[in-house]
Amino acid sequence: MTRTDGLPNDVDALKRIIAEQQLAMERLKADQQAAIDDAVKAAVAAILRRYYGPRSEKFDPRQLLLFGERVDQAPLDTASIEEESGEPLKTRRPRHKHGRQQLPEHLERIEIEHDLDDKACPACGNERCRIGSEISEQLEYFPASFKVLRHIRHKYACSKCDHDGYDPHITTAAKPPQPIDKGLPGPSLLAYVITSKLGDHLPLYRLERIFERQQVHVARSTMCAWMRCAGELVRPLVDLMIERVRKSKVIHTDDTTVPIQSPGAKQCRKGRIWCYLGDEANPYTVYDYTPSRSRDGPAKWLSGYEGYLQADAYGGYDGIFHSQNVTEVACWAHARRKFYDAQDSDDERARQMLTLIAELYAIEREAREADEAARWQLRQERSAGVLTRIKTWLDAEQQVVLPRSPMATAITYAQNQWQALTTYVTQGFLNIDNNASERALKRVALGRKNWLFAGNDAAAENHARLWSLIASCERHCVDPQRYLTSVLAKIGTTPREELGQFLPDVWKAEDVAEPVEPT
């Protein structure tokens, strides 16, 4: 049987068949071109939103119910909106009036009295007596100042032995150990430089100019050397924090790039900073540096760890999940973001999924203040049902969406990660997303926009260790500069088995319990 068998012999009929096929081909090409145009527009919109648009990914569930109508013209069905959104309807919060706030009580008060130059009564000429005072407070700033600590080490000798011609046994008083042996900076100055660069994202060349305004010249290269010495000094303490984090039931992790200077190269190469967040029993945030994003980095750091690991879908973690007793916990914020970005090309489906995900987060907000057992119970009773509806929606829509479209990409991501996305409901101590580790990496992102790069791999490793102390301090609401001043002054003479006193939460408890000496 040939391919022409079954075709009519009538010329007009053949022309009609050819015309129909041509029309079908034109429609197919038009549909393909429309899909390509939509994909390009979505990609361009995503790029523009990334660089110029708002960072917030807030979603108003009422928009799903309006179908293009103006908000002020559509009737507001509160019950329907709450049912669709999975959360109570909230009106816009009233703005607080801007006004002068009460100044903190802990600030030192310096009283400045203002008296009348002429106390004579304008009517009778008698001297007027004081009947009261009006008190107002003004906030003033006294710039930090340098002070020079002169260490005077007294020497002693035996005058009798010296007189008799014997060895006078000269002895010099010992100076307390310093953070940098024979170095210029005291603990407070060293802590200030570290906090300024890695806590407040201040490049060292700017700090150099700030010091010069007080007629003190400290070269940025010198401050780099100070930070390197400090990073080595605190290495045992950071190692202790790492040991504690590895004992956690769940660890949050993420990574980001950090530019590294490469001698002879035209541009910086990209190293990686990884963050690892311990649980409530081991409340520390530690950072690790690797020259690349190879899987060897997290595999080495997490070697021997058993528990839950919450991370993004980076394939470098797969070996850990397969070879160790580690359970993967995915991030619903990552999954949600892909549907949010798909709004430009498939608005209706995107909003349907965003509404379902909003129900999950509404349950989490309700369970936030509950204990671990109550949180697990709430998730089993309510979140599991929402997840079932989401999975049904994903299975149905995956069959009809255009391949390679942003919506298809979002659905495929959720399907591939589904088991890990549903793990959080099995335990009360797990989180629905990995936003905590993303927030922990913001300090790196802000820093690289200011100091731009790390000089070499060793400098980046020191940054990671010092970031670990600063981030863990902020996690416990501890002033990092005050903490580092205390730690740098004492850690050099502290035995390794006693380093636990410098863990931020332990240090804070002892600092609060320590009585304040009267001034």
C-alpha positions as a printed Julia matrix, in Angstrom:
519×3 Matrix{Float64}:
   0.0    0.0    0.0
   1.45   3.37  -1.05
   1.05   6.7    0.73
  -1.28   7.94  -2.06
  -3.76   5.1   -1.63
  -6.97   6.39  -0.15
  -6.62   9.88  -1.62
  -9.41  11.01  -3.93
  -8.81  11.35  -7.66
 -10.85  14.52  -7.84
  -8.57  17.57  -8.3
 -10.85  19.89  -6.33
 -10.99  17.46  -3.4
  -7.2   17.22  -3.41
  -6.91  21.01  -3.4
  -9.26  21.18  -0.4
  -7.12  18.63   1.5
  -3.94  20.58   0.72
  -5.58  23.84   1.8
  -6.77  22.3    5.08
  -3.28  20.95   5.81
  -1.71  24.32   5.05
  -4.21  26.03   7.35
  -3.48  23.49  10.11
   0.26  24.05   9.7
  -0.2   27.82   9.86
  -2.26  27.49  13.06
   0.35  25.18  14.58
   3.13  27.62  13.74
   1.08  30.49  15.15
   0.49  28.57  18.39
   4.18  27.69  18.66
   5.2   31.28  17.99
   2.69  32.51  20.58
   4.13  30.07  23.11
   7.65  31.27  22.32
   6.57  34.92  22.59
   4.89  34.25  25.94
   8.0   32.47  27.21
  10.25  35.33  26.07
   7.94  37.93  27.61
   7.84  35.98  30.87
  11.63  35.69  30.91
  12.08  39.41  30.21
   9.49  40.3   32.85
  11.24  38.05  35.37
  14.6   39.72  34.65
  13.12  43.2   34.94
  11.34  42.28  38.16
  14.54  40.8   39.56
  16.61  43.93  38.98
  14.04  46.73  39.07
  10.85  45.34  40.56
   9.74  44.97  44.17
  11.4   42.15  46.14
   8.21  41.3   47.94
   6.28  38.27  46.68
   3.04  39.17  48.42
  -0.09  37.74  46.89
  -3.61  39.06  47.46
  -6.05  36.11  47.21
  -8.9   38.51  46.42
  -7.39  39.11  42.98
  -8.33  35.57  41.98
 -12.0   36.38  42.51
 -12.15  39.66  40.59
 -11.67  38.37  37.02
 -10.38  41.68  35.76
 -12.87  43.88  37.6
 -11.68  46.94  39.47
 -11.36  46.41  43.19
 -13.59  49.32  44.11
 -16.34  48.09  41.76
 -16.38  44.41  42.77
 -18.53  43.34  45.71
 -16.48  42.16  48.66
 -17.65  38.71  49.8
 -15.68  38.27  53.01
 -16.68  34.65  53.63
 -15.78  33.61  50.08
 -12.45  35.42  50.2
 -11.5   33.82  53.5
 -12.46  30.41  52.14
 -10.34  30.89  49.02
  -7.34  32.37  50.84
  -7.36  30.03  53.8
  -6.85  32.91  56.2
  -8.94  35.65  57.83
  -9.39  38.81  55.81
  -7.27  41.64  57.16
  -7.82  45.29  56.45
  -4.91  47.65  55.92
  -3.12  48.4   59.14
  -3.49  51.97  60.34
  -0.29  53.9   60.03
   1.33  54.94  63.25
   1.78  58.64  63.71
   5.33  59.81  63.48
   6.41  61.54  66.65
   9.23  61.82  69.11
   9.78  58.57  70.96
  10.82  58.29  74.59
  14.6   58.14  74.86
  16.0   54.9   76.38
  16.46  54.93  80.14
  19.89  53.29  80.02
  21.5   56.27  78.29
  23.61  58.52  80.47
  21.93  61.83  81.34
  24.05  64.98  81.46
  22.18  67.82  83.13
  22.68  71.32  81.78
  21.02  74.03  83.84
  19.76  77.24  82.32
  19.05  80.13  84.69
  17.75  83.67  84.31
  20.35  86.39  83.99
  17.98  88.95  85.5
  15.79  87.65  88.33
  14.3   91.04  89.24
  10.52  91.39  89.02
   9.62  93.81  86.21
   6.77  95.22  88.32
   8.22  95.83  91.8
  11.92  95.12  91.38
  12.12  92.38  94.08
  14.14  89.25  93.29
  11.91  86.45  92.06
  12.08  83.01  93.72
  12.31  79.71  91.85
   8.98  77.84  91.68
   9.88  74.9   89.43
  11.66  73.77  86.27
  10.84  72.66  82.76
  12.8   69.63  81.6
  13.32  68.62  77.98
  15.68  65.99  76.61
  17.9   66.21  73.55
  19.77  63.3   72.01
  23.44  64.0   71.35
  26.26  61.93  69.88
  29.82  61.88  71.21
  32.14  60.38  68.58
  34.19  57.35  69.57
  37.77  58.24  70.36
  41.1   56.49  70.34
  43.03  56.06  73.56
  46.56  54.82  73.99
  47.08  52.18  76.67
  50.63  52.46  78.01
  51.7   49.14  79.48
  54.32  49.97  82.09
  56.06  46.79  83.21
  58.0   47.42  86.37
  61.36  45.73  86.83
  62.75  44.51  90.15
  66.23  43.44  91.18
  67.96  42.44  94.4
  70.22  45.31  95.45
  72.1   43.18  98.03
  73.09  40.5   95.52
  74.06  43.2   93.06
  76.21  44.94  95.73
  77.92  41.68  96.64
  78.76  40.98  93.0
  76.19  38.26  92.46
  73.36  37.95  89.94
  70.77  40.63  90.92
  67.91  38.36  89.7
  66.16  41.03  87.6
  62.48  40.26  86.99
  59.99  42.2   84.89
  56.25  42.15  85.58
  54.34  40.13  83.01
  51.92  41.82  80.61
  48.53  40.16  80.14
  48.32  38.14  76.88
  47.02  40.18  73.95
  44.92  39.06  70.96
  47.89  39.7   68.66
  51.24  39.15  70.32
  53.29  42.37  70.1
  50.5   43.78  67.93
  49.18  47.32  67.96
  45.41  46.76  68.43
  43.72  46.13  71.74
  40.73  43.77  71.95
  38.18  46.57  71.6
  39.79  48.08  68.49
  40.14  44.65  66.91
  36.48  43.89  67.65
  35.48  47.27  66.17
  37.32  46.59  62.9
  35.8   43.1   62.57
  32.26  44.28  63.37
  32.56  47.27  61.04
  33.57  45.19  58.04
  31.66  41.93  58.53
  28.75  43.14  60.64
  28.15  46.62  59.19
  29.6   45.87  55.7
  32.11  48.73  55.86
  35.12  48.33  53.51
  38.49  48.74  55.2
  39.47  51.65  52.97
  36.5   53.62  54.33
  37.45  52.64  57.85
  40.96  53.87  57.1
  39.55  57.29  56.17
  37.37  57.38  59.3
  40.46  56.8   61.45
  42.37  59.51  59.58
  39.71  62.05  60.57
  40.97  61.49  64.11
  44.58  61.85  62.91
  45.31  58.15  63.35
  46.68  56.35  60.31
  46.1   52.6   60.13
  46.65  51.12  56.68
  43.97  48.83  55.3
  46.63  46.16  54.73
  47.4   46.3   58.43
  43.73  45.84  59.32
  43.59  42.88  56.9
  46.43  41.29  58.86
  44.58  41.97  62.14
  41.48  40.2   60.86
  43.54  37.25  59.68
  45.08  36.88  63.12
  41.66  37.19  64.79
  40.2   34.54  62.48
  42.93  32.1   63.48
  42.53  32.98  67.15
  38.82  32.1   67.23
  39.17  28.93  65.13
  38.82  26.56  68.16
  35.64  28.36  69.29
  34.09  28.14  65.82
  35.04  24.46  65.65
  33.14  23.95  68.91
  30.08  25.69  67.4
  30.34  23.43  64.34
  30.36  20.35  66.58
  27.23  21.6   68.31
  25.4   22.34  65.05
  26.15  18.82  63.8
  24.29  17.46  66.82
  21.06  19.16  65.7
  17.97  17.18  64.74
  17.55  19.47  61.73
  20.07  21.7   59.93
  19.16  24.48  57.51
  21.71  25.15  54.78
  22.17  27.33  51.72
  25.03  28.88  49.77
  25.95  31.99  47.82
  28.89  33.29  45.83
  31.76  35.44  47.07
  34.25  36.99  44.6
  37.88  35.96  45.2
  40.84  37.85  43.8
  42.89  35.73  41.43
  46.45  37.0   40.76
  47.04  37.61  37.07
  43.38  37.15  36.1
  41.28  39.93  34.61
  38.35  39.25  36.9
  37.6   37.62  40.23
  36.73  33.95  40.39
  33.72  32.77  42.36
  34.07  31.01  45.69
  31.14  29.8   47.78
  30.01  30.63  51.28
  27.77  27.99  52.9
  25.69  28.6   56.0
  24.53  25.92  58.44
  21.88  26.73  61.07
  21.47  24.55  64.14
  18.16  23.82  65.86
  16.83  25.26  69.12
  18.99  22.93  71.22
  22.11  24.03  69.3
  21.27  27.63  68.39
  24.29  28.66  66.35
  24.76  29.87  62.79
  28.07  28.86  61.23
  29.57  29.55  57.82
  31.98  27.56  55.7
  33.99  28.55  52.64
  34.83  26.4   49.62
  36.68  27.51  46.47
  33.89  26.06  44.27
  30.34  24.73  44.46
  31.34  21.11  44.14
  29.44  18.55  46.22
  32.62  17.86  48.21
  31.99  21.0   50.29
  28.69  20.08  51.98
  29.61  16.36  51.91
  32.74  17.05  53.97
  31.02  19.44  56.37
  28.07  17.09  56.95
  30.16  13.93  57.14
  28.74  11.69  59.83
  25.62  13.81  60.36
  22.3   12.04  60.88
  19.0   13.86  60.95
  17.02  16.21  58.73
  18.61  18.59  56.21
  16.5   21.44  54.84
  17.9   22.93  51.66
  17.1   23.87  48.08
  17.1   21.4   45.21
  20.87  21.6   44.6
  22.02  18.22  43.28
  25.18  18.29  45.41
  23.12  17.2   48.42
  21.83  14.04  46.7
  24.88  12.01  47.69
  24.34  12.95  51.33
  20.69  11.85  51.21
  21.56   8.54  49.55
  24.7    7.55  51.5
  23.91   8.87  54.99
  20.98   8.62  57.36
  19.86  12.12  56.35
  16.28  13.0   55.39
  15.7   15.7   52.79
  13.35  18.56  53.67
  12.53  20.85  50.74
  11.53  24.5   50.83
   8.0   25.64  49.97
   9.26  29.2   49.49
  11.38  28.0   46.55
   8.44  26.11  45.04
   6.12  29.09  45.56
   8.58  31.48  43.92
   8.45  29.57  40.65
   4.64  29.83  40.52
   4.88  33.5   41.44
   7.26  34.11  38.51
   4.89  32.21  36.19
   2.13  34.81  36.66
   3.33  36.78  33.63
   2.61  33.9   31.25
  -0.15  31.92  33.03
  -1.85  34.21  35.5
  -4.9   32.08  36.33
  -3.06  28.84  37.11
  -0.37  30.7   39.05
  -2.93  32.37  41.29
  -4.73  29.1   41.89
  -1.54  27.5   43.18
  -0.51  30.59  45.16
  -3.88  30.46  46.9
  -3.37  26.81  47.87
   0.13  27.5   49.17
  -1.27  30.44  51.14
  -3.47  27.94  53.01
  -0.36  26.02  54.09
   1.28  29.17  55.41
  -1.91  30.23  57.18
  -1.83  26.96  59.11
   1.84  27.54  59.96
   1.11  31.01  61.33
  -1.57  29.49  63.53
   0.84  26.79  64.73
   3.75  29.15  65.34
   3.07  29.65  69.04
   2.12  26.0   69.67
   4.48  23.42  71.11
   6.02  20.69  68.99
   3.31  18.09  69.63
   0.45  20.51  68.94
   2.14  21.74  65.78
   2.47  18.16  64.5
  -1.18  17.46  65.31
  -2.36  20.58  63.47
  -0.31  19.68  60.42
  -1.72  16.17  60.35
  -5.29  17.39  60.66
  -5.19  20.31  58.23
  -1.95  20.64  56.24
  -2.06  17.05  54.99
  -5.46  17.69  53.37
  -4.22  20.84  51.62
  -1.18  18.94  50.33
  -3.47  16.29  48.87
  -5.41  18.99  46.99
  -2.16  20.51  45.73
  -0.92  17.15  44.44
  -4.22  16.54  42.63
  -3.98  19.97  41.01
  -0.37  19.38  39.93
  -1.16  16.0   38.37
  -4.09  17.44  36.42
  -2.44  20.62  35.19
   0.8   18.91  34.19
  -1.11  17.19  31.38
  -2.4   20.4   29.78
   0.22  23.13  30.24
   2.59  24.0   27.42
   5.94  22.19  27.68
   8.94  24.38  28.59
   6.66  27.18  29.73
   7.33  28.85  33.11
   4.22  27.12  34.5
   5.45  23.71  33.3
   8.81  24.41  34.93
   7.12  25.31  38.22
   4.9   22.21  38.16
   7.83  19.92  37.28
   9.91  21.37  40.13
   7.12  20.74  42.63
   6.51  17.22  41.31
  10.19  16.28  41.45
  10.5   17.66  45.0
   7.12  16.4   46.23
   8.31  13.86  48.77
  10.74  16.37  50.28
   8.11  19.13  50.19
   5.73  17.03  52.3
   8.32  15.87  54.84
   7.77  18.87  57.13
   4.3   17.65  58.17
   5.79  14.44  59.63
   7.54  16.25  62.49
   6.59  19.18  64.69
  10.1   20.65  64.82
  10.53  21.01  61.04
   9.86  24.24  59.13
   7.78  24.74  56.02
  10.57  26.64  54.25
  14.27  27.4   54.31
  13.95  31.17  54.63
  16.07  31.21  57.79
  19.2   30.21  55.88
  18.42  32.66  53.08
  18.25  35.45  55.65
  21.55  34.28  57.11
  23.22  34.72  53.72
  21.99  38.29  53.28
  25.0   39.54  55.25
  27.28  38.0   52.59
  25.27  39.54  49.76
  25.3   42.98  51.41
  29.0   42.7   52.18
  30.12  41.84  48.66
  28.32  44.93  47.34
  30.55  47.05  49.58
  33.96  45.41  50.04
  33.5   43.71  46.62
  35.85  40.72  47.04
  38.03  38.67  49.36
  41.77  38.81  48.75
  42.32  35.04  48.67
  40.89  31.73  49.87
  42.45  32.09  53.34
  40.82  35.52  53.77
  37.42  34.11  52.78
  37.85  31.28  55.31
  38.59  33.84  58.03
  35.52  35.8   56.99
  33.42  32.65  57.35
  34.71  32.03  60.89
  34.16  35.62  62.01
  30.71  35.7   60.37
  29.85  32.63  62.43
  30.45  34.55  65.65
  28.66  37.72  64.5
  25.6   35.85  63.15
  25.31  33.68  66.27
  25.5   36.84  68.42
  22.7   38.47  66.48
  20.67  35.26  66.78
  20.81  35.7   70.57
  20.41  39.53  70.51
  23.98  40.03  71.72
  26.03  43.1   70.78
  28.73  41.52  68.55
  31.32  44.22  69.25
  30.97  43.88  73.01
  31.03  40.09  72.71
  34.12  40.03  70.48
  35.94  42.43  72.78
  35.4   40.04  75.67
  36.26  36.9   73.68
  39.4   38.28  72.01
  40.73  39.47  75.35
  40.41  36.05  77.01
  40.36  33.28  74.44
  44.14  33.19  73.98
  44.68  31.96  77.55
  41.57  29.77  77.84
  42.02  25.96  77.69
  40.14  24.21  74.9
  37.91  22.34  77.35
  36.69  25.68  78.77
  35.77  27.34  75.45
  32.08  26.63  76.07
  31.89  29.79  78.17
  32.36  31.81  74.97
  29.37  30.33  73.12
  27.09  33.35  72.53
  24.11  32.03  74.49
  26.31  30.95  77.42
  28.22  34.24  77.35
  24.96  36.19  77.33
  23.57  34.32  80.34
  26.75  34.88  82.33
  26.92  38.52  81.26
  23.34  39.16  82.42
  24.0   37.4   85.73
  27.19  39.37  86.37
  26.53  42.28  88.78
  27.14  45.76  87.44
  29.79  47.67  89.35
  28.75  51.17  90.44
  30.4   53.97  88.52
